[in-house]
């Protein structure tokens, strides 16, 4: 039998029962000995729901803070209500600085599997700002950013470490320690649904019966969704479907691509799902989307100009200060006939 290095709980054997318990034990020690705060980032999906349940089994309730970054109309219906009905904490609802549709129009492109700026810009940045503010205001030194990420979901996620230092939030000079922890990293999908049902709960209705409807619960029309989930989202949210078709045409960029002869070929959301849409409604929305994009670009340009102007004024003030200092040093004292530079 191969021995497991007790310090290698996030390495080659990170999915073993030993590693799972060792990580949980280490985290629990931080909770009890260092009064750490645990931020449960809850999307409303099955993995977040199972993660919250597992966290409540191991951690003091008063040290858990449940947060949700709400993307408004781009989420499935009833996400906030579902979260609130399955937790024993007050839900902290956060809002990103920019609407997802606005972000797409401004960038002139949809996010993709390789460039998931929708997650990094809208969700992660919003969560990180909240964690910094919360820990500063409450004078907390140790925090855990908890995410319902699982190894089974993809090869890329399987390579991740389930417990590590968050370099963006960790601030030794401010005596702030922050770690990322994935409490259900080793769970398979069956264990996720079992965890939810054993707690006397049900997953969000979009999953159907243990995932026989949707596999994922992210945005209603997510660039990472499989065809089945995407089609279900289109059927549930026809108004969002026509929004996205209009946006595709305005920015001349499609939500999806496929490889043909080793070259990327654009694939629209309507081609991807094959679901009919209201062309008249799309045509009505296109000038609205174009006007919104023009306004966003104009605002961005104005902000850039204002920023450059402010920098120019700061640089000008610095130069003036240096000039004044030089003049002061060279000023001749009318009484001693000695310059300030000589005195210095």
Buried (B, 14 or more C-beta within 10 A) or exposed (E): EEEBEEEEBBEEBBBEEEBBEBBBEBBBEBBEEEEBBBBBBBBBBBBBBBBBBBBBEEBEEEBBBBBBBBBEBBBBBEBBEBBBEBBEBEBBEBEBEEBBBBBBBBBEBBBBEEEBBBEEBBBBBBBBEBBBEBBEEEEBBBBBBBBBBBBBBEEEBEEBBBBEEBEBBBBEEEEBBBBBBBBBBBBEBEBBBBBBEEBEBBBBEBBEEBBEBBBBBBBBBBBBBEEEBBBBBBEBBBEBBBBBBBBBBBBEBBBBBEEEEEEEEEEBBBEBBEBEBBEEBBEEBBEEBBEBBEEBEEEEEEEEEEEEEEEEEEEEEEEEEEEEEEEEEEEEEEEEEEBBEEEE
